[in-house]
Amino acid sequence: MKDLKRLWLISLFVKLILAALLPLSADEAYYWVWSHRLQLSYFDHPPMVAWLFYLGHFLEPLLNSVRWPAVLLGHCGIWVGVELLRKHIDLEKVRVWVYLVLFSPLLGFGSLIVTPDLPVIFFWILSIYCFDLVLQKKDLKSYAGLGCALGLGFCAKYHIVLFVPAILLYLVFEKKWRDVNWKYVPVTLLSGLLFCLPVILWNYQNDFQSFRFQLDHGFERPDYKAEWTISYVAAQILIIFPWVFWSALRAKVPATLRYLIYFAWFPLIFFFGTSFKALVEANWPIIAYPAVFMLAVLYPRMQQWYRYYVGFFGLLITVAVSMLFIPSLRNMDPKVSEPFDYQKLAKETVEYQPLYGNSYQMSSSLWYFSKTPVFKLSGISRYDYFDTFPEAKPQGNKFYLVKREGNGLPQWLSEQQWTYQEIKRVAPDFVVLEFTRP
């Protein structure tokens, strides 16, 4: 157990150092902007990611350490998994599970990036732990704990709702209805409702626009394309790793852990189904991975195969970190260089006020790096949180807009007699425009 604690602490230290050194991605900067205007919830996602950034505000003088509260919470999820598994399997298998998580591209290196995935993974693992207590102890405290974990998970990301049908499938197919202490189920429901109340209230006050946006986002395409399903399956096998995937399928699961089958495979099958309706992003089934890895370590040959997994993803992580820290390498990929481009752009445009951006990514990044509010110009791109700001439309007779070359302008500018002139270009493809009106 001491070796596991040492591994957990060393990996946490490495994560905190890297998290402080890496500049915030555009999406992270967007959530950081949320944390400066706290709400019960938001249009794009529930509020947990903004709350975590808010807790890190006092750390902002230390490079990018504003990430630390979220990174710490995500890393604590690993220890919750350790506490769950060590009750059922030997510590050597638990150690292998920790390595699978640490070297996972999304659960490991990806946990340095603060998105809604980070807290929802913590609460998903915590919910599994609480469900295990429900089955073993059947007491009031366990049922209440499960509701609290699910409610807070709903404040992290809506995908936590998949936990409930996974439980129901387990109870039905494993014939475990008699293991449920039904008099405490209302306690789970009430505690869950209480802890997800911020999201429910916000949606009620805002015509349920966040719920509707997420549903449309997942089922938005009218015509099916086979590449959606093919890319989904290929991505999941690659991210999970073929040997790990095979081990999880072949594992002989003890009776006390059979619920893991449902927490692992149901989310993957659910998003496989949605891939026939719309394009599924690779990270959406991330909630399945902890349980998939738990199943994989139950397969005997995984004790040897995990070394190939660690070697493969360890090499990829090394390449990724090198690309981030070596300018000549990161400039090979525009997505990798994007945070550094925005960091430079913030310095080049700080003198132009009031300044607007042409996307939430650009506006958020410029706001974060300059520590000066930069709003997205209303209607210049798809509707998002910035469009709810009263500042989204300039009130004076002059403002500045920074955008990428080739991007258009909203129609209302000409309707309100705004005219513009180009005043500056910034590499690689940014242009600063000055707008005036009579």
Disulfide bonds with the S-S distance in Angstrom:
none
